[in-house]
Amino acid sequence: MRIGVDATGLVERPTGIGNYVTPVLTALLEAHPEATFFLYGNSPVVWPEAANVVRRVKTPRRRGPYWQNTHLASMLAQDRPDVFWAANGLLPVRRPRSMGVVATVHDLVYRYAGATLPWYSRLGRAAFQPVAARSADRLVAVSRATAVDVERAYGRTVDAVLHPLVADCFGRPAPAELARVRAERGLDRPYLLTLGTLEPRKNLVGLLTAYLRCREQGLELPQLVVVGGRGWRDAQIERTVARAEESGTVRRLGYVATADLPALYAGADAFLLPSLYEGFGMPVVEAQLCGVPVLHGEHASMVEAGAGVGTVVRTDVDGLAADLGALARGELPLACRLPQTVERDPAGHASVMWRLFEESIEAAAARTRGRRQ
């Protein structure tokens, strides 16, 4: 079998989609050495060398749907894989019709939190994601909440829900590792932690505004540590973070390599993810595995990610300030999740994906036969 994969998330500093694809693709490669995997990227694809892996990279002037419908379309036409995994939920409109397609939908942010996106990303997703979701032979969602959104928006029931899988490194670190990371990062006093790409959907401006208000009112909250690389529409975020840092109560660490994240999570008094919208919310699970209580936004996906063990906080500034005040006074019902309740089965995910690959190939073959008749 020849399998094409949208590998645009497999970069040097992977975030959500790259972290989602990595364990599933690794398990697929281990289970099916007889198959050839074509990894398509719009920048260098970061993946270990393997006999059955072919990297195909074309660097465009523009990315997103533009790349999908030009560079990716031409590579698929040349390679003719039996099946294509649209791992970020987008497809070229023109593609080999004999090719099966499995698409993964991570979220419908363009529809439910569109104001947090750059205009071109919102329009591109609005134009092409519904087409991909409706035309794919098989459809995967990353959460039951996203599956509900897909059915409501596109009138289609997904074929599988495959939650993001947290990397094996996440868990309670050894005391020496915890001490190392805290010393290297200068974290010599208690802290709260928030993590995510600096973009509006993460609600960092709201969190910082609420946090500073509480501190100005004399509430005893630990230092707030902000982790995450630059994103988009981040001018206001940058100004707010800089102003917060001047107060001496907020520390910005920027992008932090995965290897150091478990100790950062474990050292925190609590982890905060008051996002306006998420398709799942992988940091919620990462933090829980590291033994830290989690406060997250109200959207159903984050409740699902935390298995109902996280503490829901409001996402407007007034509500967040009130909830942070309750945290300072010890009035929030904080809890830690048992590690054995977290799903960590890449082989199981790979088995489901392989079945969907086979079904999509059969569907494409039937479609081709139907056109010939």
C-alpha positions in Angstrom: 0.0 0.0 0.0 1.2 3.5 -0.8 0.0 6.0 1.8 0.2 9.8 1.5 0.3 11.9 4.6 -0.1 15.6 5.1 3.0 16.1 7.1 3.0 19.9 7.4 2.8 19.6 11.2 6.0 17.6 11.4 8.4 20.5 11.9 11.3 21.3 14.2 9.0 22.8 16.8 5.8 20.8 16.5 2.6 22.0 18.1 -1.0 20.6 18.1 -1.3 18.8 14.8 2.3 17.7 14.7 2.0 16.2 18.2 -1.2 14.5 17.1 0.2 12.9 14.0 3.5 11.7 15.5 2.5 8.8 17.7 -0.1 7.5 15.2 2.3 7.6 12.3 5.1 6.0 14.4 2.8 3.1 15.2 1.6 2.8 11.6 5.2 2.5 10.4 6.0 -0.1 13.0 3.0 -2.2 12.3 3.2 -1.9 8.4 6.8 -2.0 7.2 5.5 -3.3 3.9 3.7 0.0 3.2 5.4 3.1 1.7 4.6 6.4 3.4 4.9 9.6 1.4 5.2 12.6 3.8 4.1 15.8 2.1 5.3 19.1 3.6 5.5 22.8 2.8 8.7 23.1 4.9 11.4 20.6 5.8 9.7 17.5 7.3 11.3 16.4 10.5 11.1 12.6 10.7 13.6 9.8 11.2 15.1 8.1 8.2 13.3 4.9 7.3 13.4 2.6 4.2 9.7 3.0 3.7 9.4 6.7 4.2 9.6 9.2 1.3 9.7 12.9 2.1 8.1 15.2 -0.5 8.6 18.9 0.2 7.6 21.9 -1.9 8.1 25.3 -0.3 5.4 27.7 -1.5 5.1 31.5 -1.5 1.8 31.0 0.4 0.7 28.1 2.6 -2.7 26.7 3.8 -5.3 26.1 1.0 -3.0 27.7 -1.6 -0.4 25.0 -0.9 -3.0 22.3 -0.7 -4.4 23.2 -4.1 -1.2 23.8 -6.0 2.0 22.0 -4.6 0.2 19.2 -2.8 -2.2 18.6 -5.7 0.7 18.3 -8.1 2.7 15.9 -5.9 -0.4 13.7 -5.4 -0.9 13.6 -9.1 2.7 12.5 -9.6 2.9 9.9 -6.8 -0.7 8.5 -7.0 -0.8 7.0 -3.5 -3.6 4.5 -2.8 -4.8 6.6 0.1 -4.2 10.0 1.5 -4.4 11.0 5.2 -5.5 14.6 5.3 -4.1 15.0 8.8 -5.0 18.7 9.1 -8.5 18.4 7.6 -7.8 20.0 4.2 -7.8 18.5 0.7 -6.9 19.8 -2.7 -10.1 20.2 -4.8 -8.4 18.5 -7.8 -6.9 15.1 -6.8 -6.7 11.6 -8.2 -10.2 10.2 -8.0 -8.9 6.7 -7.6 -7.2 7.7 -4.4 -8.9 7.0 -1.1 -9.1 9.8 1.5 -9.2 9.8 5.3 -9.5 13.3 6.8 -9.0 14.3 10.4 -10.9 17.2 11.7 -9.2 18.9 14.7 -11.6 21.7 15.3 -14.1 24.1 13.6 -12.4 27.2 15.0 -13.2 29.2 11.8 -16.9 28.7 12.6 -17.1 28.9 16.3 -14.2 31.2 17.1 -13.5 32.8 13.7 -12.6 36.2 15.1 -9.4 34.6 16.7 -8.0 33.7 13.2 -6.3 35.9 10.6 -8.9 36.8 8.0 -7.1 34.7 5.3 -7.0 31.6 7.5 -10.7 32.0 8.4 -11.8 32.4 4.8 -9.5 29.5 3.7 -10.9 27.1 6.3 -14.5 28.2 5.7 -14.1 27.5 2.0 -12.2 24.3 2.0 -12.7 22.4 5.3 -16.5 21.7 4.7 -15.6 20.4 1.2 -12.9 18.1 2.7 -15.2 16.9 5.5 -18.0 16.1 3.1 -16.0 14.5 0.4 -13.5 12.4 2.3 -14.2 8.6 2.2 -13.7 8.3 5.9 -13.7 11.0 8.6 -12.0 11.2 12.0 -12.6 13.7 14.8 -10.2 14.3 17.6 -12.9 14.5 20.3 -16.6 13.7 20.7 -17.2 17.4 21.1 -15.6 18.0 17.7 -17.6 15.1 16.3 -20.8 16.8 17.4 -19.6 20.1 15.8 -18.9 18.2 12.6 -22.4 16.6 12.4 -24.1 19.9 13.3 -22.1 21.9 10.7 -21.6 19.4 7.9 -24.5 16.9 8.4 -22.1 14.0 8.5 -21.4 11.5 11.2 -17.6 10.8 11.8 -16.3 7.3 11.3 -14.0 7.3 14.4 -13.1 9.5 17.3 -9.3 9.3 18.0 -8.2 11.5 20.9 -4.7 13.0 20.8 -2.2 10.8 22.5 0.2 12.3 25.0 3.9 11.5 24.5 5.5 9.0 26.8 7.7 11.6 28.5 4.8 13.2 30.3 4.5 12.0 33.9 5.8 12.8 37.3 9.5 13.7 36.8 12.3 12.7 39.2 13.1 15.2 41.9 16.5 15.9 40.3 14.9 16.7 37.0 12.4 19.0 38.6 15.2 20.8 40.4 17.2 21.1 37.2 14.5 22.7 35.2 13.4 25.1 37.9 17.0 26.2 38.4 17.7 26.6 34.7 14.5 28.6 34.3 15.0 30.7 37.4 11.7 29.4 39.0 12.7 29.8 42.6 9.2 30.5 44.0 5.7 29.0 43.6 4.0 29.6 40.2 1.0 29.1 38.1 1.5 27.9 34.5 -0.2 28.6 31.2 1.0 27.1 27.9 0.0 27.5 24.3 0.8 29.3 21.0 0.4 33.0 21.6 -2.8 33.5 19.6 -6.2 35.0 20.5 -8.1 31.7 21.0 -5.9 30.8 24.0 -7.4 33.9 25.8 -4.1 35.0 27.2 -5.0 38.7 27.2 -8.1 37.8 29.3 -6.1 35.7 31.7 -3.4 38.2 32.2 -5.9 41.1 32.7 -7.8 39.0 35.2 -4.6 37.9 37.0 -3.2 41.4 37.3 -6.6 42.7 38.6 -6.5 40.1 41.3 -2.9 41.0 42.3 -3.8 44.7 42.3 -6.6 43.9 44.7 -4.1 42.3 47.1 -5.0 38.7 46.4 -2.1 36.2 47.1 -1.6 34.4 43.8 1.6 32.7 42.8 3.7 34.1 40.0 2.2 33.4 36.5 4.6 31.7 34.1 3.7 31.9 30.4 5.0 29.3 27.9 4.5 29.3 24.2 5.9 30.5 20.9 4.6 33.4 18.8 1.4 32.8 16.8 -0.8 35.1 14.9 -2.9 38.3 15.6 -0.6 38.6 18.6 0.1 42.4 18.8 -2.2 42.9 21.7 -1.0 39.7 23.3 2.6 40.9 23.1 1.7 44.3 24.6 -0.2 42.7 27.4 2.5 40.2 28.2 5.2 42.9 28.2 3.1 45.1 30.6 2.5 42.1 32.8 6.2 41.3 32.9 6.9 44.8 34.1 4.8 44.1 37.2 7.3 41.5 38.3 4.5 38.9 38.8 4.5 37.4 35.3 7.4 35.4 33.7 7.5 34.7 30.0 9.6 31.7 28.9 8.7 31.5 25.2 8.8 28.2 23.4 10.0 25.4 25.6 11.2 22.0 24.3 9.1 19.0 25.0 11.8 17.4 27.2 11.5 20.2 29.8 7.7 20.4 29.9 7.0 17.6 32.3 9.1 19.3 35.0 7.5 22.7 34.3 4.0 21.2 34.6 4.9 19.2 37.7 6.4 22.2 39.5 3.3 24.4 39.1 0.7 24.9 41.8 -1.9 24.7 39.0 -2.1 24.7 35.2 -4.4 27.2 33.5 -5.9 26.9 30.0 -8.9 29.3 29.8 -9.2 28.9 26.0 -12.2 30.3 24.2 -12.4 27.2 22.1 -10.4 24.0 21.6 -10.9 20.9 19.4 -9.5 18.9 22.3 -6.9 20.5 24.5 -3.9 18.3 24.8 -2.1 20.4 27.4 -4.9 19.6 29.8 -3.9 15.9 29.7 -0.2 16.6 29.7 -0.6 18.6 32.9 -2.8 16.0 34.5 -0.2 13.2 33.8 2.4 15.4 35.5 0.3 15.5 38.7 -0.9 19.1 38.6 -4.5 20.3 39.0 -6.0 21.9 35.9 -8.2 24.9 35.4 -9.7 25.1 31.9 -12.3 26.9 29.8 -15.9 26.0 29.5 -16.0 24.4 26.1 -17.1 20.7 26.0 -13.9 19.6 24.4 -11.7 20.6 27.3 -14.1 19.0 29.8 -13.8 15.8 27.7 -10.0 16.1 27.6 -9.8 16.3 31.3 -12.3 13.5 31.8 -14.4 15.8 34.0 -11.6 16.0 36.6 -10.4 19.6 35.6 -11.9 22.7 37.2 -14.0 24.7 34.7 -13.4 28.5 34.8 -15.1 31.2 33.0 -13.5 32.9 30.0 -14.6 36.5 30.3 -12.3 38.8 32.3 -14.8 39.4 35.1 -15.5 35.7 35.5 -11.9 34.8 35.3 -11.0 37.3 37.9 -13.7 35.9 40.2 -12.4 32.4 39.6 -8.8 33.3 40.2 -9.9 35.1 43.4 -11.5 31.9 44.5 -8.3 30.0 43.7 -6.3 32.5 45.9 -8.7 31.9 48.7 -8.6 28.1 48.4 -12.2 27.9 47.4 -11.9 26.1 44.1 -12.4 22.3 44.1 -9.0 21.3 42.6 -8.3 17.6 41.8 -5.6 15.5 40.2 -6.4 12.8 37.7 -5.2 9.2 38.1 -2.6 8.5 35.3 -4.2 5.1 34.5 -7.3 6.8 33.3 -5.5 8.5 30.4 -5.7 6.8 27.0 -2.2 5.9 25.8 -2.6 3.4 23.0 -0.9 4.4 19.7 -1.1 0.9 18.4 -4.9 0.9 18.9 -5.1 4.3 17.0 -2.9 2.9 14.2 -5.1 -0.1 13.9 -8.2 2.0 13.5 -6.5 4.3 11.0 -5.3 1.3 8.9 -8.9 -0.1 8.8 -10.1 3.4 7.6 -7.3 3.4 5.0 -8.5 0.1 3.7 -12.1 1.1 3.7 -11.4 4.4 1.9 -9.4 2.5 -0.8 -12.4 0.2 -1.3 -14.7 3.2 -1.5 -12.5 4.9 -4.1 -12.4 1.7 -6.1 -16.1 1.4 -6.1 -16.4 5.1 -7.1 -14.0 4.5 -10.0 -16.0 1.4 -11.2 -19.2 3.4 -11.0 -17.8 6.0 -13.4 -16.8 3.4 -15.9 -20.2 1.8 -16.0 
